[in-house]
Structure formats: C-alpha cells, structure tokens
Amino acid sequence: MYRETDPPPALRETVRCVWWNHTGGGERIVPDGCVDLVVAGESAFVAGPDTGAWQAGLPPGTPVHGVRFRPGHAPRALGVAADELTDRRVALGDLWGRAGRAVTDLLSHHPHSLTALVTERVVGTERDPMLDVVLSRLDAGVPRVRDAVAGLPLGQRQFRRRFTEAVGFGPATYLRVARLRRAMAAASAAADLASLAVEAGYSDQAHLSRECRTLTASTASAFFTTIGSGHTRPARAH
C-alpha cells in the first residue's frame, strides 16, 4: 500500500519524495538520514532522523501522507535544528504551538496540502551548499568522514556542529546510515551477503552483519532477504 512520487519542481532541492501509505500495523522503520512531515488520520507530526529501528504504532489501515526532506534540509521548513528531533516523533502542536495546532486541523482535512505548506515555509530560506557537497560525498561511498570534507574550507569543530544541527546526528553516523542505504539498494542483485558487503562499502561480511543488527534490529540474513525479495519497505515516519 506504500507508494511515493517526486516532489513538485519548486521542492526538488529540499524534498526527496512525497509518499502515501495505509499502515498494516507494527511496521519496522529503519534509519535513512531523513526527516519527515507526516499527516496520519487527525494527527500531524514530525518524524525526526532515526539512529536505530523504530516500531510503527499506528492502528492498521490508518491513511498516512508524508513529505520526506532531503538530509540536511528539514530545518529550513521546520524552523528547528534537526538534532532536537533525533529519534523522536513530535506533534506539530508541540513544535509550533498555536500555529501548529491550526495547521494540524487543516492537514487532517486536506492532507494533500502538505507540499503547499512546505513550499511556503522554505521560500526565502538559504541552502548550505558546503553541506550538500559533504552529504553527496558520503552518499557516494567515501570510506571515511575526512574524505568527505577534503579540500573544503571547514574547521572540524565548526563543521561537526553545523552538520549535526542540519542532519540530526554527526557525519560518522550519517556515513553508517548511507552505507546501509547502499546495501538496501544493491540487495536484490547481490549473489550473497559477502558480495553485498563489498558492493556497499563494508570491510567484510562480519562488518555488514554488525551494522545491520545495530541499525535495523535484525540479522543481515533476515533483513536483506526481505529487501531482496522485492518487498517495498513502508514509510519510515510513523
């Protein structure tokens, strides 16, 4: 029941996708480095960036709509640093007060207004091009954080603070999450876990197994068999 589409052109630098789902109940959500703005029934909330597996708690059949921000871009729309949301689900009423409660009422009746809301909030905000460069290098598979910042005029302490506020956790954690995403993308074509580990950038199969257990709360064999079978994971943010 899960599906996603590209965002409208005005949001393509800020939003990874727009998605819809009818929950089956009890879905396990794994880290992807993103923050989502979600409408689920009569509630609206922000799903912060996860550092481990999250068990969905909505009743089966609940209609869910979401906007998934590209890593590092959610603060532009939400007005709060991403590290204040890490491993949390925060109601818009708690995040934005009276304005958030009004927006929740609107979205509960018109969930497709999510993209218009995000567009309105990001207008006039500025991207961080240096951060985008670092994120793209980490996504592409650099083996170490220092390789992602090579040649950039960034002090280590300043960079780490800037990255954490924008993404929700530090670059070393993001590197691990990005590597897991590469493994998920390659799972259907991999002959076995050993070759998958090499393809995704792990040092060996044991490294893949340890990281999978930490980030997904599942064994690598069980997790990647599910991914490799063509099963589409549910929306991460409920």
Secondary structure, 3 states (H helix, E strand, C coil): CCEEECCCHHHCCCEEEEEEEECCCCCEECCCCCCEEEEECCEEEEECCCCCCEECCCCCCCEEEEEEECCCCHHHHHCCCHHHCCCCEEEHHHHHCHHHHHHHHHHHHCHHHHHHHHHHHHCCCCCCHHHHHHHHHHHHCCCCHHHHCCCCCCCHHHHHHHHHHHHCCCHHHHHHHHHHHHHHHHHHHCCCHHHHHHHHCCCCHHHHHHHHHHHHCCCHHHHHHHHHCCCCCCCCCC
